[in-house]
Every structure is written in C-alpha cells, then in structure tokens.
Amino acid sequence: MKTEEDERVVKIKEVLKYFPDFPKKGINFCDVLPVLQNPPVFKGLISKMVEVIKEHAPDVELIVGLEARGFLFGPLIATELNVGFVPIRKKGKLPGPTYSVNFKLEYGEDSFEVQSTAVRSGQKIVIVDDLLATGGTLKAAVELMTKEKAIVQLCLVVVELKEFIGKRSDLKVPVNSLVQV
C-alpha cells in the first residue's frame, strides 16, 4: 500500500530547478532558490521542516544552519520552534574566537567555522541545509559540533541526491531529507 505524498513536498519538487554542468562539468546542480520566490511553497517548506524536527528531535535546543542556504531556512525554523540559531560559516567570515574544520567537496576543498561561544557542551542541536550530495559539508558540520561536545540529534536537508544516497551513513547521525532526486 503506497502512502500519499505530502502536498507540501510535491509543491517543493515542482519548483526546484536543475542546471547541468554547474559549477563545473559533471555536476548537476539542484537549485532550491525558486522555493523562496514562491511564498506558499516556502511557507510549506518551513512548516514541513518544523514538523520533521518536532517528530525526530522534539527537545532540540538550537538550530545550526550551514552557509549559505542553511541560513535561509534555519532562522525561520528556529523562530517557529522558539530556539536559537547559530550559523556555520566558511573560514574567515565570523568575528571573535572560532573553531574550524576542513573538508572536501565534490569540486574542491573548504573550511567551516563556528564561534567558540555559540554552542554549549551537551546542547541538543539540529543541523539544516539545502542539499545532501557527497555529504562533505554535513559531515564537517557534524564533526565541528562534536568537537563542541554538542549532541547532533538530526541533520535535515531539503533535497538529497539519490546518486549519493549511501553517503548519509558516513554521517553517523540521523539524516532526513524532504525530497530525493
């Protein structure tokens, strides 16, 4: 028996855009920005993400968003859940003392940082981002939060690329994606 797909997820799938060979040849870029251009779909996305968090991490204390698209969803989700929001940024973008981690992308290498006072030891967090492909950015974020001794309850993404679906097991924390393409 097949369950009916959530109407909010159907609408998200309808507005996603795809760009082959971006940012380099061989990468099929999935763009979630059209969701933000459609207020009813964007509201549906945020409500669905909040619903997933309430189900899988009901005692979350902090939403952590990854640069840059995790910043678009994270603060709205945090506000709905009445918890704080913390950004994880690329190296050199945050003031004050920071902790950092290096990671590999499907098309290069990068570093993530978080302010050293932003996350408390033992704090229950959910990491949000737009897309899971190779898992490099999420893995780096989980590593960074683990260094901070935070408890990563869930990684939540809008889109998960099916070609990389096995990569979620590399994260060693629960992962949920709204759309698989």
For each residue, the residues with C-beta under 8 A, 3 or more apart:
1:
2:
3:
4:
5: 9 10
6: 9 10 48
7: 10 11 44
8: 11 12 41 44 45 47 48
9: 5 6 12 13 48 178 179
10: 5 6 7 13 14
11: 7 8 14 15 38 40 41 44
12: 8 9 15 16 35 41 44 45 48 158 178 179
13: 9 10 16 179 181
14: 10 11 41
15: 11 12 34 35 37 38 41
16: 12 13 30 31 32 34 35 159 179 181
17: 30 31 33 34
18: 28 29 30 31
19: 22 28 29 31
20: 28 29
21: 24 25 26 27 28
22: 19 27 29
23: 27 29 107
24: 21 27 107
25: 21
26: 21
27: 21 22 23 24 106 107
28: 18 19 20 21
29: 18 19 20 22 23
30: 16 17 18 131 159 161 181
31: 16 17 18 19 34
32: 16 35 36 69 130 131 158 159
33: 17 36 37 69
34: 15 16 17 31 37 38
35: 12 15 16 32 38 41 42 45 158
36: 32 33 42 72
37: 15 33 34
38: 11 15 34 35 41 42
39: 42 43
40: 11 43 44
41: 8 11 12 14 15 35 38 44 45
42: 35 36 38 39 45 46
43: 39 40 46 47
44: 7 8 11 12 40 41 47 48
45: 8 12 35 41 42 48 49 73 158 178
46: 42 43 49 50 73 76 77 80
47: 8 43 44 50 51 80
48: 6 8 9 12 44 45 51 52 178
49: 45 46 52 53 73 77 128 156 158 178
50: 46 47 53 54 77 80 81
51: 47 48 54 55
52: 48 49 55 56 154 156 176 178
53: 49 50 56 57 58 60 63 77 81 126 154 156
54: 50 51 57 58 81
55: 51 52 58
56: 52 53 153 154 174 176
57: 53 54 60 124 126 153 154
58: 53 54 55
59: 124 153
60: 53 57 63 81 83 124 125 126 153 154
61: 83 84 123 124 125
62: 78 83 84 85 86 119 123 124 125 126 150
63: 53 60 74 75 77 78 81 83 84 85 86 125 126 128
64: 70 74 85 86 87 88 114 119 125 126 127 128 141 145
65: 70 71 72 73 74 75 85 86 87 88 127 128 129
66: 69 70 71 87 88 112 127 128 129 137 138 141
67: 70 71 87 88 89 90 93 112
68: 71 72
69: 32 33 66 72 73 129 130 131
70: 64 65 66 67 73 74 87 88 127 128 129 130
71: 65 66 67 68 74 75 87
72: 36 65 68 69 76 130
73: 45 46 49 65 69 70 76 77 128 130 158
74: 63 64 65 70 71 77 78 85 87 128
75: 63 65 71 78 79 85
76: 46 72 73 79 80
77: 46 49 50 53 63 73 74 80 81 85 128
78: 62 63 74 75 81 83 84 85
79: 75 76 82 85
80: 46 47 50 76 77
81: 50 53 54 60 63 77 78
82: 79
83: 60 61 62 63 78
84: 61 62 63 78
85: 62 63 64 65 74 75 77 78 79
86: 62 63 64 65 114 115 118 119 125
87: 64 65 66 67 70 71 74 94 114
88: 64 65 66 67 70 112 113 114 127 141 144
89: 67 93 94 112 113 114
90: 67 93 110 111 112 113
91: 100 110 111 112 113
92: 113
93: 67 89 90 113
94: 87 89 98 113 114 115
95: 115
96: 115 116 117
97: 115 116 117
98: 94 113 114 115 116
99: 113 114 116 144 147 148
100: 91 111 112 113 144
101: 111 112 140 143 144 147
102: 109 110 111 140
103: 109 110 111 112 136 137 139 140 143
104: 108 109 134 136
105: 108 109 110 134 136 137
106: 27 133 134 136
107: 23 24 27
108: 104 105
109: 102 103 104 105
110: 90 91 102 103 105 137
111: 90 91 100 101 102 103
112: 66 67 88 89 90 91 100 101 103 137 140 141 144
113: 88 89 90 91 92 93 94 98 99 100 144
114: 64 86 87 88 89 94 98 99 118 119 144 145 148
115: 86 94 95 96 97 98 118
116: 96 97 98 99
117: 96 97
118: 86 114 115
119: 62 64 86 114 123 125 145 148 150
120: 123 150
121: 148 149 150
122: 149 150 151
123: 61 62 119 120 150 151
124: 57 59 60 61 62 150 151 153
125: 60 61 62 63 64 86 119 145 150 151 152 153
126: 53 57 60 62 63 64 152 153 154 155 156
127: 64 65 66 70 88 138 141 142 145 152 154 155 156
128: 49 63 64 65 66 70 73 74 77 155 156 157
129: 65 66 69 70 132 137 138 141 155 156 157 158
130: 32 69 70 72 73 157 158 159
131: 30 32 69 157 158 159 160 161
132: 129 135 138 155 157 159 160 161 164 167 168 175 177
133: 106 136 161 164 167
134: 104 105 106 164 167
135: 132 138 139 164 167 168 170 171
136: 103 104 105 106 133 139 140
137: 66 103 105 110 112 129 140 141
138: 66 127 129 132 135 141 142 155 157 171 175
139: 103 135 136 142 143 170 171
140: 101 102 103 112 136 137 143 144
141: 64 66 88 112 127 129 137 138 144 145 155
142: 127 138 139 145 146 152 155 171 172 173
143: 101 103 139 140 146 147
144: 88 99 100 101 112 113 114 140 141 147 148
145: 64 114 119 125 127 141 142 148 150 152
146: 142 143 149 150 152
147: 99 101 143 144
148: 99 114 119 121 144 145
149: 121 122 146
150: 62 119 120 121 122 123 124 125 145 146
151: 122 123 124 125
152: 125 126 127 142 145 146 155 173
153: 56 57 59 60 124 125 126 173 174
154: 52 53 56 57 60 126 127 173 174 175 176
155: 126 127 128 129 132 138 141 142 152 171 173 174 175 176
156: 49 52 53 126 127 128 129 175 176 177
157: 128 129 130 131 132 138 160 175 176 177 178
158: 12 32 35 45 49 73 129 130 131 177 178 179
159: 16 30 32 130 131 132 177 178 179 180 181
160: 131 132 157 164 165 168 175 177 179 180 181
161: 30 131 132 133 164 165 180 181
162: 165 180 181
163:
164: 132 133 134 135 160 161 167
165: 160 161 162 168 180
166: 169
167: 132 133 134 135 164 170 171
168: 132 135 160 165 171 175
169: 166 172
170: 135 139 167
171: 135 138 139 142 155 167 168 175
172: 142 169
173: 142 152 153 154 155
174: 56 153 154 155
175: 132 138 154 155 156 157 160 168 171
176: 52 56 154 155 156 157
177: 132 156 157 158 159 160 180
178: 9 12 45 48 49 52 157 158 159
179: 9 12 13 16 158 159 160
180: 159 160 161 162 165 177
181: 13 16 30 159 160 161 162
